[in-house]
Amino acid sequence: GEPHPMLGDIEGFKVQRFSVDEFDAQSRFQNIDKVIHVGVTTNRDPVLETAWLQALADERGLPSGIVARCDLRSDDAASVLDAHCAYPNVRGIRDNGQPGSFADPRWRQGYARLAALDLVFCHQVGVERLDEALALLGEYPSVKFCLDHSAMPRERSGEYFQRWSRAIRQIAAYPQVSCKVSALGSADRRWTIDSIRPWVLELIDAFGVDRCFFGSNFPVDGIFSTYSDLIEAFRCVVADFTREEQAKLLHLNANRIFRV
């Protein structure tokens, strides 16, 4: 296959399993008791993934919450959303879409339905789609929006950091937005605690400790580190925060936002 635009050659990674057993093996020393699975299916019927995940949750107890896939622009978006919601662990919707999709009237019609269904919309946005996102957030304040993957910073220069910081602060001005601090290895493959610290702290400063939470982005971030190394790094970055603040960032906020 073609190299991934950010991750490079991931063909070997694609064949690796990451079942509940593999997750338990990687996370068992980190006191993880709840998991939110974010949809990755490319199947024409994304409800099949939700059905499989719910069956897994019923049998094994995980995932605790499901963020399902839906093409909000499609003619059957309403019926797909209803089908997802028939499964009790569904908590959100992911639709990466194409640049410009946020302004598409049909896509917006699907997006607007999420408020009544109490579903969180998850998207990484990035600085490239900032203006689109701001227009959407201003128009639909009742839809809960989770900014995924730290807004996916693509470079590590000082100039880019400033550009990224301005973008996240504009997005953070909307109270319906929360932020998942994750995927910081994608443009920093040899990351260290010191290299991710300014990005993590900037996100927490922009959104506050009540609207940020840590996410692993596993198994993808397994290309860059072990699960335990990643969680320990997050713990180190916020070690000077109060115990209550650390609890919010590590699990309480995610539990509240995704109702798990």
N, C-alpha and C positions, 0 to 999 in steps of 0.2 A: 504494500500500500504506500501511498504518498506520506512523507514525513509530516507529523503534526506541526502546525505553524509555530507553536511555542515549545513543545516538548521534544521535537525531533523524532527519531526512529523509536516507535513504541510497539513495533510488531511483536517482539518477545513478551512485552507486558500484557498484550491482549489475550494471550493464551493462559495466563495465570488465573487460578481460581481465587475467589475471596468470599468464601461462604461464612456462615456463622462460626464454624469451627476455626477457620483461619483468623477471623476477627477476634475470637476469644483468645487465641494463642498470642496475638500481638498486643491485646489491650488488658490482659488479665491482671497486670500489676498497677493499673491506673484507676481502679475503682469506677469503672464505667458501668452504669446500670440501665441507661437508656440510649437509644440510637435512632437518629432520623436518617432515613434513606432518601436520597435525592435522585429522581428518575434519570435513567441513562438509556432507556430503550430506544431503538431505531425501528421497532416494529410498526407496521402500519396501524395496528390497533394497540395503543399504549395502555389500554385497560388490562391487557393480558399481563403486563408486568405488575400492575397493582394487585391483580388477583393472586399472582404467585407470591408476592411479598406478604399479602395478608395471610395466605395459607402458612407461610413460613413463621409469621408472627404468632399465629394461633398455635403452631406446633412447638416453636422454640422460644417464644417470648420477644423476639426481635425481628424486624425493627419496631420500635415504639411508635414512630410516626413515619408517614409516607408523603413525600413531595412528588406528585405524579406529573407525567408529561401530558401536554395538550397543545395542539395547534389552535390557538385562540382565533385565528383568522378563518379556520375551516368552516364549511357550511354546517357540519355536525358538532361544532364546539359545545353547544349547550347540552346535547345528549351525551357527549363524552364526559363532560364535567359531572353530570348527574350519575353516570355509570361509575365514575371514580368514587363519588361520595357515597355510593352504596356500601363501600368498604370502610369499616369503622376507624381504621388507623390513618386515613387520608387527612392531611393537614394543610397541604399547599399544592401549588401548581408551578411547573417550570416550563417556559417556552422561550428558548433563546432567539428564535425568529431571525429575521434578516434586518440589516440597517434600514431604518425607515418604518419598521413594523409598528412601532409605538404610535405613529400618527395615522395608521391605516384605520378607517372607520369600522371595518368589519372586525379587525383585531381588537379595537377598543370596546366594541360591543361585548366580545367575549371576556375581556378584562373586567369590565364593569360588573359582570355576573359574580365575580369572586367575592365581593363584599357581602352579598346576601347569603352566600355559601360558607362564610367565615373561613376562607382559604387564603393563605399567605402566598403572594406571588414572589418568586425567587428569580433574580437576574443579576449578572455581574456588572452590567452597564459599561464600565470603563470610561476613561476620559473621552473616548471617541464618540460615545453616544450620549454625552452629558446633556446637550440642549434638548434632545428627544425626551430624555428621562425627566427633566425638569418640567417640560410642558405636560407630560403625562401625570406627574405627581400633583401638579397644580390643579388639574382638571378632575382628578379622582381621589380626593383626600380620604375617602372611607375604605379604600382597598389597602390592606396591609402589604407592605413591600419590604422584602428582605434583600439588601444589597449583598450579593454573593461574592465570595472569593476576594474580599478586600478591595473590591472594584477592579480586580485583575490588573495590577500595575505591570507594565510590560518592559520597563527599563529600570535601571538602578542608578541613574545619574542624578546629581543634585538638581539640575534643571527640571528633569521629569518629576522628581519628588514634589517640587513646588507646584507644578501643573496638576499633578494628581491630588495634592492636598487641597488646592483651591476647589477642585471638582467635588471631593467628598464632603467638604464643608457646605457647599451649595446644596448637595443632596441631603445632608444631615439637617438642614433647616426645616425639612418637612417632617412633622412629628410621627407620621405613619410609617416611617422608614426605620428599620433596624439593620444592623450590619453583622455579617458573618466574617470573622477574622480567619481567613484560610487561604490556601493555595499560594502562599508567599514563596514557595520553592520554584514556581513555574518559570520565573525569570531570574532566579538566584539558586541555581542547582547545587552549589556548594555552600548553602546558607549556614550561618552560625547564629547563636543567640544575639550577638552584637549586630549582625547585619539585618536581622528582622526587627530588632527592638524599636528603631525609630518609626517604622511603618505601623507596628502594633500600637505603640503609644499615641501616634497621630490619630489613628482610627478611634481609640478610646476617648481621646481629648475632643474629637469632633462630635461623636455621638453620645458620649457620656457612658458611665458604667451600667446604666439601665437599658441601653439600646444596642449593646455589643455582646457578642458571645463567640467563643472559639469553636472552630470546626476543623476536622482533620483533613478533609478532601481525600480520604483513603478509599480505595487503594491507589489512586493516581499519585498522591504525594509519597507513596512508597518507593517511587523512583529515586527520591532524594534523601530519604531517611527512614528509620523505623518509626512505628506508631508511638512507642514510648518516648523516643528521643524528641519527637515533635511536641507531645503533651508536656514533657518536662521543660522544654524550651519556653512554652507559653507560661508555665508556672513560674519560671525564673524571671521572665520579663515583668510579671506583675507581683513579684515577691514583696515589694514595698507597699502594695495596696493593703487596705484593711481586709480582714478575713471575710467580712460580709461582701465587700467588693469582689474579692477573688471568687467567692461562691457564685455571685451573679454572672461573672464572665465565664466561669468554667461549666456551669450547668443551670443555675436558676433562671437566667434570662431565656435560654433556649427552651426550657420546660414551659415557661409562661407563654412565649411567643407562638410556639407550636402545640401548646395544650397537651403536653405529654406528662 
